[in-house]
Amino acid sequence: MNRPDTHVEEKLVRDNVYIGKRPETADLPDFSTMRDKLPAPFWQGHESVISCYWKTWELAFSNLRNPDESTRFISPFIDTAFNGNLFLWDSVFILMFGKYGRRVFNFQQTLDNFYSHQHSDGYICREIRERDSLEMFERFDPSSTGPNLFGWSEWEYYLISRDKKRLGNIFPVLLAYSRWFRKHRTWQNGSYWSSGWGCGMDNQPRMEEKYNCEFDHGHMSWIDTTLQQIFNNRILIHMALVLGREGELEEEKKEIAELSAFVNRNMWDGASKFYFDRRRDGSLSGVKTIGAYWALLAEALPSSELDGFLSHLESRQEFNRPHMIPALSADNREYCEKGGYSNGGVWSPTNYMVLRGLSLYGRNGMAHRIGLNHLEKVVETYIKTGTLWENYAPEDRSPGQPARPDFVGWTGLSSVSILFEYVFGIRTSPDGTLLWDVRLMEKHGVYSFPFGEELIDLECAERSTEKEEPVIKLHSRGRLTLRVRWSGGEKTVKT
């Protein structure tokens, strides 16, 4: 039986340069021979952290793959390290730390293998089998795609690489995908829906019992998915400004305003100061999930509500557990002290999301404390088990139950990106400049830190107090301005 083709063409897909592209292969780098070309952190008295850092890269390099010419994969990539399939959710976050190793291997091109599979209507499947390029879901399955975060990964890469050519190539791909998402993942009121698998937090008790928590959408407005669309639209606008294409995004600008108003009017509970999923009858679910904190990156939260919203992260009855931050609040009856996957497990990607959101709202001290807590527990578990894990138990220094070992995988975020950006405090500002938010007392820094086309050596001397001005050594072949901030002030260091 010949079935009709139900794709409705999105013209932007015609500009997708990845469709039909001939596969490119590379000599995959070996960790032992390329280690000297990676950024080299140091931290006085914390040798176990540095050991965990290098273990991360060793595991990451073991997962590098070349495309098979018999598939539609077109670029070398890093495997998700899960089941032989390439995952959207995982890949986006793997590349958030992979960007720091781009001079050894172009981790970002992993996403090219999703873009090469884009359908004529803009759809991209969230899980693709590596051995034969089979898409694991039909496009209208509730779990077929998402979260819509390609843009975040690409924008982060652009900020550190300044690769405008790649930005121009991926922009129409991402805009077409985002418009498919809007067309096929929204309710009449404009809010977005997903499923447990589709949102990346598989088994949370977010829906009424008559629905399957993994595969149904539950007729809900999903708070994380709706907030992610606001965030994605903001990133597309940033890209368009760089590319001179901002005139193409009137729909996206309008949606930012409409969705921001919707979540604050219909998904915010003023009594508890928290965002919740909205059920079919208009009631709120009452389930406090870490997914609500996408509100920070979406810039949807009114500043007047910030303290109340963040108080849940400080509460020992909710998210402030010995290992922060569990994906589900500890006052939920389904919360699992051993992890229970997304019912209490601590996950590197969602932690990283919260940290980035806190920075956007100027709560850098809180971000540092959470980042340091998380890194310490990950490293303690590494010392205990010799490896990194898919997720962690919130109550002690143990892997989550269940959790896969050797998971790099997104857990590389903890020992690379969170180490650099939130424990050390070295990160790219939204304006593209380099910031060092110094909070540690011990001597620390990074040699061969990649920034644009430069490799930078950054060193902070030991200090006696938080208010003591940091003594910074900065070395760069080119001209560079570094903004240094500490609790006692701020200064500029130039080469």
C-alpha positions, -999 to 999 in steps of 0.1 A, spaced: 0 0 0 14 34 -10 8 59 18 5 96 10 34 119 19 20 142 46 49 166 48 40 202 43 71 219 30 89 245 50 109 266 25 137 272 49 147 235 46 158 242 11 187 261 26 198 232 47 234 225 34 236 193 55 210 173 36 226 151 10 261 162 20 288 136 14 302 120 46 334 133 59 357 112 81 387 122 103 416 106 120 400 102 154 424 116 181 438 94 208 436 109 243 471 98 254 487 117 224 464 147 224 462 154 261 488 182 259 465 200 234 436 202 258 430 230 284 449 221 316 433 232 348 451 234 382 438 239 417 460 239 447 452 210 471 425 195 448 444 169 428 413 146 428 393 172 409 420 175 383 422 137 380 385 135 374 388 162 348 413 142 328 393 110 332 364 128 316 384 136 285 397 100 284 362 87 284 350 113 259 378 104 234 369 67 237 334 75 224 345 93 192 331 78 160 333 83 122 302 82 101 295 50 82 290 58 45 261 34 44 241 58 66 230 94 63 255 104 90 278 130 75 303 140 102 325 125 129 308 126 162 308 118 199 286 89 207 260 94 235 274 64 254 240 49 261 226 24 236 242 28 202 219 57 192 225 94 189 203 115 212 194 151 207 190 159 245 223 142 253 243 156 224 233 192 231 248 190 266 278 169 256 288 197 233 285 222 261 318 208 275 331 195 241 336 231 230 366 233 252 383 205 233 375 218 198 411 223 188 416 186 191 383 174 178 353 193 163 327 180 188 301 205 174 298 187 141 280 159 160 248 179 155 254 179 117 241 143 118 208 155 131 206 183 106 213 159 77 181 140 87 158 171 87 125 164 70 111 187 43 86 202 69 114 210 94 111 180 117 142 164 132 140 131 152 154 132 186 170 97 185 188 82 155 204 47 154 240 49 145 245 16 127 219 23 99 207 59 104 172 47 114 150 73 130 136 57 162 103 76 162 76 86 137 74 124 136 39 127 152 47 104 181 45 125 213 80 114 221 95 119 186 115 150 192 127 176 217 137 194 238 142 223 214 178 231 224 199 229 193 201 266 193 215 269 228 244 245 220 252 263 187 251 298 204 274 286 231 298 273 205 296 306 186 304 326 217 337 307 222 346 301 186 332 332 167 325 308 138 301 330 118 301 307 88 287 278 109 262 302 124 250 311 89 247 274 79 227 263 109 203 292 112 178 282 86 179 246 99 171 257 134 144 282 124 127 255 103 128 230 132 115 256 156 86 264 134 78 227 131 78 226 168 54 255 171 31 240 145 29 205 160 36 208 197 12 235 208 -23 237 222 -49 263 211 -37 287 238 -1 286 224 15 267 252 37 237 244 34 200 253 58 170 254 61 137 271 84 122 297 108 109 270 104 139 249 113 164 276 143 143 288 130 137 323 115 103 316 96 91 347 85 121 367 50 119 382 38 151 364 6 138 350 -27 124 363 -25 87 369 -46 78 339 -17 88 316 16 71 310 43 93 325 69 84 297 49 84 265 17 105 269 14 143 268 -14 142 293 -32 171 276 -10 194 297 8 226 291 44 215 300 63 242 319 98 232 307 89 228 271 70 261 270 98 280 287 124 263 264 106 278 234 109 313 248 146 306 254 150 292 219 134 322 203 157 346 222 187 326 209 174 327 173 171 365 176 207 367 189 218 347 159 198 368 135 213 400 148 248 386 140 237 375 106 216 405 97 184 384 94 164 399 123 136 409 100 127 372 96 118 367 132 86 387 138 67 355 148 93 346 173 94 380 189 56 379 192 57 344 207 82 355 234 58 381 246 28 358 244 43 328 261 60 349 288 26 364 296 9 329 295 33 312 319 31 340 344 -6 342 342 -15 305 340 14 284 352 28 305 381 14 298 416 16 330 436 11 312 469 40 288 465 61 310 443 67 283 417 59 273 381 39 242 375 25 221 345 -10 232 337 -36 204 333 -64 201 309 -90 215 333 -68 246 341 -55 233 374 -18 232 382 -1 199 388 16 209 421 47 188 411 79 208 417 103 197 390 137 212 382 122 218 348 105 250 362 140 266 364 141 270 326 122 302 335 156 318 343 172 311 310 140 321 293 141 354 312 104 348 319 105 353 357 97 388 369 125 401 390 101 408 418 95 371 422 131 360 420 137 356 458 106 335 463 113 313 433 149 307 444 140 300 480 130 264 469 166 258 459 176 268 495 150 247 512 162 215 528 128 200 524 128 206 487 159 209 464 187 217 489 197 181 495 232 169 504 239 166 467 221 194 448 199 196 428 175 166 426 153 167 395 122 163 417 116 181 450 122 161 481 87 169 495 71 149 467 59 114 477 76 99 446 110 114 456 137 87 458 167 92 480 187 68 458 179 87 427 150 69 410 162 83 377 143 116 373 124 112 406 153 125 427 184 118 406 210 147 403 218 153 366 246 173 351 225 189 323 197 202 345 222 214 371 241 233 344 208 248 332 201 262 366 236 276 370 234 294 337 200 308 346 213 320 380 241 339 363 217 355 340 198 369 370 230 380 387 230 353 414 266 342 409 273 334 445 245 310 446 256 294 413 291 290 427 278 273 459 256 249 440 283 242 413 309 235 440 286 212 459 278 193 428 314 190 416 325 178 451 300 150 451 308 140 416 345 138 424 339 120 457 319 94 437 347 92 412 372 85 439 349 58 453 341 41 420 368 52 395 344 67 370 316 91 362 279 83 362 248 91 342 232 106 374 238 107 411 219 100 443 208 132 461 215 121 496 252 109 495 282 104 473 268 75 453 257 69 417 220 72 411 199 40 410 196 34 381 226 51 364 251 40 338 288 41 345 315 57 323 289 82 312 306 109 292 280 115 280 267 147 295 284 142 329 315 158 314 296 190 321 303 186 358 341 181 356 348 204 327 322 232 322 310 235 358 346 234 370 357 261 346 326 283 346 312 281 381 338 267 405 367 287 389 343 313 375 358 317 340 331 322 315 321 341 284 298 371 291 267 376 269 285 404 252 313 380 241 339 392 265 358 370 290 349 372 327 367 357 357 344 357 387 369 348 414 356 331 445 381 304 454 409 311 480 435 286 466 458 291 437 439 280 406 435 286 368 437 271 334 465 268 308 457 268 271 421 279 277 405 284 242 389 318 235 382 327 199 414 320 180 436 324 211 449 300 237 451 318 270 469 311 302 449 322 333 464 320 368 450 333 401 473 334 431 463 322 466 443 346 487 437 351 524 401 365 523 373 368 498 377 406 497 414 404 489 421 416 454 431 386 432 466 387 417 460 375 381 485 364 356 472 365 320 491 354 290 478 356 254 495 360 221 470 386 209 453 415 226 428 404 252 407 422 279 397 402 309 371 414 334 380 402 369 353 403 396 355 393 433 336 402 465 357 432 471 355 448 437 361 445 399 390 453 376 402 449 341 434 430 331 447 434 296 475 418 276 
